[in-house]
Amino acid sequence: MKCVILAAGKGERMRPLTLKNPKPLLKVNKKAIIDYTLEALPPEITEVIIAVRYLRSKIKKHVGTKNRGRTVKYVLGSDKGTAYSFLAAKKYLKNERFLFVYGDEIPNKADIAGCLKNDLSILTFKSKNTQANGIAYLRRDGSIKKIVEKPKKSSSRIGVDGVMVLNTDIFKYVPKLASGEFYLSTMVGMFVQKHKVFPIKARNFIGDISTPDDLIRAGKIIAARYNGEN
């Protein structure tokens, strides 16, 4: 099984830390963000596809073409938005199910394992502010009926995270322009309407890592997570 990781962005909200280093290589508790993701991947993931662009040579040097026994391939991401960076990975995905992770996520091993137990799934969390997240609404069978980006009012508190199990049907959908960029979330929103995608509640949810303060916050959560596992 393959895993696609998006690591192409400039991380502008993380500046000045990202002036010389791409965000996936910033450290939380002395470990690069992308290393947490690579370590969390289960044995069934045998190939990793990373979309890179900004300071891409540093990511390639850090991760390499073999990592923890897995083959690593790289594709050139886009400055048009996450959707087009993701679409660059299409050439390595042929009629199959795959894991997707945003490059600034720090997922829990157990959460990824939980997602993989379902044919199609999205990691979710309890949103405290629905206007700051994509929000999922469910069908009676528990699958995701639709995703609404940052609704002003919502009967749902199910926030959508950046870890998903998708299949190559996702490439049937054309991304839509939103706030000047083409976001992958617009494709996922169309995908869930036609497919049975189930929400998986995250454990020790970390959330977005967008600013320097988020690195400190994430470090505290990870330290607590580690203590809980040992």
For each residue, the residues with C-beta under 8 A, 3 or more apart:
1: 44 45 46 47 96 97 98 99 116
2: 45 46 47 48 49 92 93 96 98 99
3: 41 45 47 48 49 98 99 100 101
4: 48 49 50 51 86 89 93 98 99 100 101
5: 34 37 48 49 50 51 100 101 102 103
6: 9 51 77 82 85 86 100 101 102 103 184
7: 22 23 24 34 50 51 52 59 77 103
8: 51 52 53 54 56 76 77 78 82 85 103
9: 6 23 53 54 77 82 85 103 104
10: 18 54
11: 14 15 17 18 22 23 26 54 104
12: 15 18
13: 210 211
14: 11 17 18 23 26 210 211 212
15: 11 12 18 19
16: 19
17: 11 14 21 23 26 212 215
18: 10 11 12 14 15 21 22 23 26 54
19: 15 16
20: 55
21: 17 18 25 26 55 58
22: 7 11 18 25 26 52 54 55 56 58 59
23: 7 9 11 14 17 18 26 33 103 104 209
24: 7 32 33 34 59 103 104
25: 21 22 32 33 34 58 59 62
26: 11 14 17 18 21 22 23 32 33 215
27: 30 31 32 33 215
28: 31 33 36 106 209 215 218 219 222
29: 219 222 223
30: 27
31: 27 28 35 36
32: 24 25 26 27 35 36 62
33: 23 24 25 26 27 28 36 37 103 104 105 106 209
34: 5 7 24 25 37 38 59 62 63 103
35: 31 32 38 39
36: 28 31 32 33 39 40 106 107 222
37: 5 33 34 40 41 101 103 105 106 107
38: 34 35 41 48 63 67 68
39: 35 36 68 109
40: 36 37 107 108 109 112
41: 3 37 38 45 48 68 70 99 112
42: 45 109 112 113 116
43:
44: 1 116
45: 1 2 3 41 42 48 70 99
46: 1 2 70 71
47: 1 2 3 70 71 72 73 92
48: 2 3 4 5 38 41 45 67 70 71 72 73
49: 2 3 4 5 72 73 74 75 89 92 93
50: 4 5 7 59 63 72 73 74 75 103
51: 4 5 6 7 8 74 75 76 77 85 86 88 89 103
52: 7 8 22 56 59 60 74 75 76 77
53: 8 9 56 76 77 78 79 85
54: 8 9 10 11 18 22
55: 20 21 22 58 59
56: 8 22 52 53 59 60 74 76
57: 60 61
58: 21 22 25 55 61 62
59: 7 22 24 25 34 50 52 55 56 62 63
60: 52 56 57 63 64 74
61: 57 58 64
62: 25 32 34 58 59
63: 34 38 50 59 60 67 72
64: 60 61 67 72
65: 71 72 73
66: 69 70 71 72
67: 38 48 63 64 70 72
68: 38 39 41
69: 66
70: 41 45 46 47 48 66 67
71: 46 47 48 65 66
72: 47 48 49 50 63 64 65 66 67
73: 47 48 49 50 65 92
74: 49 50 51 52 56 60
75: 49 50 51 52 88 89 91 92
76: 8 51 52 53 56 88
77: 6 7 8 9 51 52 53 84 85 88
78: 8 53 81 84 85 87 88
79: 53
80: 83 84 181 182
81: 78 84 85 175 181 182 183 184
82: 6 8 9 85 86 102 181 182 183 184 185
83: 80 86 87 175 182 183 184 186 187
84: 77 78 80 81 87 88 175 182
85: 6 8 9 51 53 77 78 81 82 88 184
86: 4 6 51 82 83 89 100 184 187
87: 78 83 84 90 171 175
88: 51 75 76 77 78 84 85 91
89: 4 49 51 75 86 92 93
90: 87 93 168 171
91: 75 88
92: 2 47 49 73 75 89
93: 2 4 49 89 90 96 98 168 171
94: 168
95: 168
96: 1 2 93 167 168
97: 1 119 120 165 166 167
98: 1 2 3 4 93 165 166 167 168
99: 1 2 3 4 41 45 112 115 116 163 164 165
100: 3 4 5 6 86 163 164 165 166
101: 3 4 5 6 37 105 107 162 163 164
102: 5 6 82 105 162 163
103: 5 6 7 8 9 23 24 33 34 37 50 51
104: 9 11 23 24 33 162 208 209 210
105: 33 37 101 102 161 162 163 206 209
106: 28 33 36 37 206 209 218 222
107: 36 37 40 101 111 112 123 163
108: 40 111 112 202 203 204 225
109: 39 40 42 112 113
110: 113 114 203
111: 107 108 114 115 123 163 200 202 203
112: 40 41 42 99 107 108 109 115 116 163
113: 42 109 110 116 117
114: 110 111 117 121 123 200
115: 99 111 112 118 121 122 123 163 164 165 200
116: 1 42 44 99 112 113 121 165
117: 113 114 121
118: 115 121 165 198 200
119: 97 165 167 196
120: 97 165 166 167 195 196 197 198
121: 114 115 116 117 118 164 165 197 198 199 200
122: 115 136 144 160 161 163 164 165 188 192 197 198 199 200
123: 107 111 114 115 160 161 162 163 164 199 200 201 202
124: 136 158 159 160 161 199 200 201 202
125: 158 159 161 201 202 205 207
126: 157 158 159 201 205
127: 130 132 133 135 157 158 159
128:
129: 132 133
130: 127 133 135 150 151 153 154 156 157 159
131: 150 151 152
132: 127 129 150
133: 127 129 130 150 159 160
134: 147 148 149 150 159 160 185 189
135: 127 130 147 148 149 150 151 154 156 157 158 159 160
136: 122 124 144 146 147 156 158 159 160 192 199
137: 144 145 146 147 148 155 156 158
138: 142 143 144 145 156 158 199
139: 142 143 144 145
140:
141: 196
142: 138 139 198 199
143: 138 139 192 196 197 198
144: 122 136 137 138 139 147 192 197 198 199
145: 137 138 139 192 193
146: 136 137 189 192 193
147: 134 135 136 137 144 160 185 188 189 192
148: 134 135 137 151 154
149: 134 135 178 185 189
150: 130 131 132 133 134 135
151: 130 131 135 148 154
152: 131
153: 130
154: 130 135 148 151 157
155: 137
156: 130 135 136 137 138
157: 126 127 130 135 154
158: 124 125 126 127 135 136 137 138 199
159: 124 125 126 127 130 133 134 135 136
160: 122 123 124 133 134 135 136 147 185 188
161: 105 122 123 124 125 202 205
162: 101 102 104 105 123
163: 99 100 101 102 105 107 111 112 115 122 123 202
164: 99 100 101 115 121 122 123 188 197
165: 97 98 99 100 115 116 118 119 120 121 122
166: 97 98 100 120 169 170 188 191
167: 96 97 98 119 120 170 195
168: 90 93 94 95 96 98 171
169: 166 172 191 194 195
170: 166 167 173 187 188 191
171: 87 90 93 168
172: 169
173: 170 186 187 190 191
174: 187
175: 81 83 84 87 182 183 184 186 187
176: 182 183 186
177: 180 181 182
178: 149 181 182 183 186
179:
180: 177
181: 80 81 82 177 178
182: 80 81 82 83 84 175 176 177 178 186
183: 81 82 83 175 176 178 186
184: 6 81 82 83 85 86 175 187 188
185: 82 134 147 149 160 188 189
186: 83 173 175 176 178 182 183 189 190
187: 83 86 170 173 174 175 184 190 191
188: 122 147 160 164 166 170 184 185 191 192
189: 134 146 147 149 185 186 192 193
190: 173 186 187 193 194
191: 166 169 170 173 187 188 194 195 197
192: 122 136 143 144 145 146 147 188 189 195 197
193: 145 146 189 190
194: 169 190 191
195: 120 167 169 191 192
196: 119 120 141 143
197: 120 121 122 143 144 164 191 192
198: 118 120 121 122 142 143 144
199: 121 122 123 124 136 138 142 144 158
200: 111 114 115 118 121 122 123 124
201: 123 124 125 126
202: 108 111 123 124 125 161 163 205
203: 108 110 111
204: 108 221 224 225 228
205: 125 126 161 202
206: 105 106 209 217 218 221 222
207: 125 214
208: 104 214
209: 23 28 33 104 105 106 206 214 215 218
210: 13 14 104 214
211: 13 14 214 215
212: 14 17 215 216
213: 216 217
214: 207 208 209 210 211 217 218
215: 17 26 27 28 209 211 212 218 219
216: 212 213 219 220
217: 206 213 214 220 221
218: 28 106 206 209 214 215 221 222
219: 28 29 215 216 222 223
220: 216 217 223 224
221: 204 206 217 218 224 225
222: 28 29 36 106 206 218 219 225 226
223: 29 219 220 226 227
224: 204 220 221 227 228
225: 108 204 221 222 228 229
226: 222 223 229 230
227: 223 224 230
228: 204 224 225
229: 225 226
230: 226 227
